[in-house]
Amino acid sequence: MSYIGLDVGTTGCKAVAFDAAGQPRAAASREHATLAPREGWAELDSARVAESCLAVIAEAAAASPRDPVRGLGISSQGEAFTPIGPRGEALQNAMVSFDTRAAGIAESWSREFGREKLYRLTGHTAHPMFSLFKLLWLRDHQPEVWSAARRFLCFEELIQHRLGLEPAISWPLAGRTMLFNVRTHDWEEEILQAVGLARSRLARPVPSGTVVGTVPSGVARELGIPEGVIVVAGGHDQPCGALGAGATAPGKAVYGTGTVECICPAFPAPVFSDDLFQSNLCTYDFTVPGMYTTVAFSLTGGNLLKWFRDEWGQQEVAEARRAGVSPYQLLLKGMAPAPTRLLVLPYFTPTGTPYFDPAATGAILGLRLTTTRGEVLRALLEGVAFEMRLNMDILERSGLRITELLAIGGGARSPVWTQLKADVLNTPITTVAVTEAGCLGVAMLACAAHTGRSVTDLVGEWIRKGEVIEPDPENAACYAERFQTYVQLYPALKSLGV
């Protein structure tokens, strides 16, 4: 028997089938384009994404015929939701995390409601990425869609809906809406009333690992899976990835490199502090009930390497096509081998934590005529790593010290990139055998629900750690000195109006 983990990301979806011992048996993926109809808007075609998700589930199941599927878990990007009409149709595209059209509403509404009260209820600070403010924008700017929508579903529940189930949202994903009280684990009535949103238009919130339902026989036939496959609540992709990497104890955190660069630890009790509040570092439910997490993130992450590839990596793209390898592998091979003299402020998108500044812009400082392309590439990745170090320092001041990082995502496959991160952060980074940890995490939740076993027991059996990459002392000392300058860049450039 096998268990499928589905990960619905911003740039694509993937499904991986794992056997009862946690070994990957089959995988399938699809890319989907981010649409930008106007400046500051970023959307996904929800109907197309849902179709792709069902397709990869079917492909992963078909590629593993000797291990029939018994359970399915869903890991989902946060914040994005789809208005669903009375016939179950998508009424509009989903606004993804880096869509900034609600920036003005986020500022004015949270100020009126009370920024600190909002934080104490939801564990999050105001930012236009969150569903709350996107819903307010929809209500005020597209009232016909707002009125016609029977439900508002994030991608976790949207896929459940397409599977023929009554949708239920996991606590970790509900936390990313800013409509959810992370202490009572229910929709916050005071916020719903302020928005004018009935709770009946939202999915019911449940702990991660809860069985949502069984795939109906007709849908099962269409997907080529057996009857009786259970679907469990998964969660927000970041804590799902942390679970799938084995970051389930204090001091450990997953370091995910995807479109977004993110550090996600696990801790045993909710932490609310002025420092976390001022730095926009949230507290919400982890994928193991009874535990909590935060996300320290840069919205500029792996997408910066993609930008470099698209603008200056045509040679590597062509060579990679001929050789049948990844162009990123070739690009990173040409990266400068030592710390650079450049400093990069990596705000090529709106910032993540700690600043939550949708208007910030990036900068590359220290350029000379002698600067090489390989140095620019390394400096870009150094800038993102410095941003994550800034976040780790803030977490440590709030009592959340991280002593071990577990690397997942596409970037974890590159030893030189992972070494660069270890050096900048001056923290050991452990690789894991399965880098698609989000899929593994929710597959474990499905296995635990099907077999009755503890998910923490499965973590001990399914997670296979790889190499531990220790910081290079000389590079770490160099970066520690450079970091003191880095922390001055944002306020200095902000004061100039840049």
Secondary structure, DSSP 8 states (H G I E B T S, - for coil): -EEEEEEE-SSEEEEEEEETTS-EEEEEEEE---B-SSTT--EE-HHHHHHHHHHHHHHHHHT-TTS-EEEEEEEE-SS-EEEE-TTS-B-S-EE-TT--TTHHHHHHHHHHH-HHHHHHHHS----TTSHHHHHHHHHHH-HHHHHH-SEEEEHHHHHHHHTT---EEEHHHHHTTT-EETTTTEE-HHHHHHHT--GGGS-EEE-TT-EEEE--HHHHHHHT--TT-EEEEEEEHHHHHHHHHT--STTEEEEEESSSEEEEEEESS----HHHHHTT---EE-SSTT-EE--EEESSSHHHHHHHHHHH-HHHHHHHHHHTS-HHHHHHHTS-SS--S-EEE--SS---TTT--TT---EEE---TT--HHHHHHHHHHHHHHHHHHHHHHHHHTT----EEEEEEGGGG-HHHHHHHHHHHTS-EEEES-S-HHHHHHHHHHHHHHH---HHHHHHHH--EEEEE---HHHHHHHHHHHHHHHHHHHHHHHTT-
